[in-house]
Amino acid sequence: MRLTSICASLIIIGLILTTPPALAQTDAFEAAMEDTLSDAGNAGSLIRCTALFRAFRLYAGEDTLVGATSAMRETDLAVTSVVIWQSDKGETDLDTAFEAIVPMVGAATDLFLGRMGANRDAGDSVFDDGIETELAYCSTLHDEIEAQSNG
């Protein structure tokens, strides 16, 4: 049982430290995202995924299934982001962590919403290959964290 827990922890750490895929994402989008998350440290992937789910919640509306699911995942990943950021930075004060992370999530959310809007304006979907791949990555990351915390 202990070995299973250690293996699961290593998988989650690997997912967190892996940069989300950037298949069809524009250089400008990636540069802006990198700049936005420059102080995120090891919490960067978590903050980015938090922002992606927040963007879907805001776009779909909380009264929809997509919005409600996104809100749950956003909250779970935001909490994990705070824990990882605090550990990475050696910071114990929760207010300091929130003051650092909330603006990063907000700015990254704006980037995702801008991209989704541009995709919608250019066609009939907010998705592109990069967002679909990133959504799959973030969903997997969320599910692995959830499984670890429940098991």
BELWO-V155485 format. One record per helix or strand of 2 or more residues. SS is the DSSP state (alpha for helix, beta for strand). FROM is the first residue (numbers start at 1). LEN is the number of residues. If there is no record, write none. Layout:
[[SS;FROM;LEN] [SS;FROM;LEN]]
This chain:
[[alpha;2;16] [alpha;27;10] [alpha;41;20] [alpha;65;25] [alpha;94;29] [alpha;129;22]]
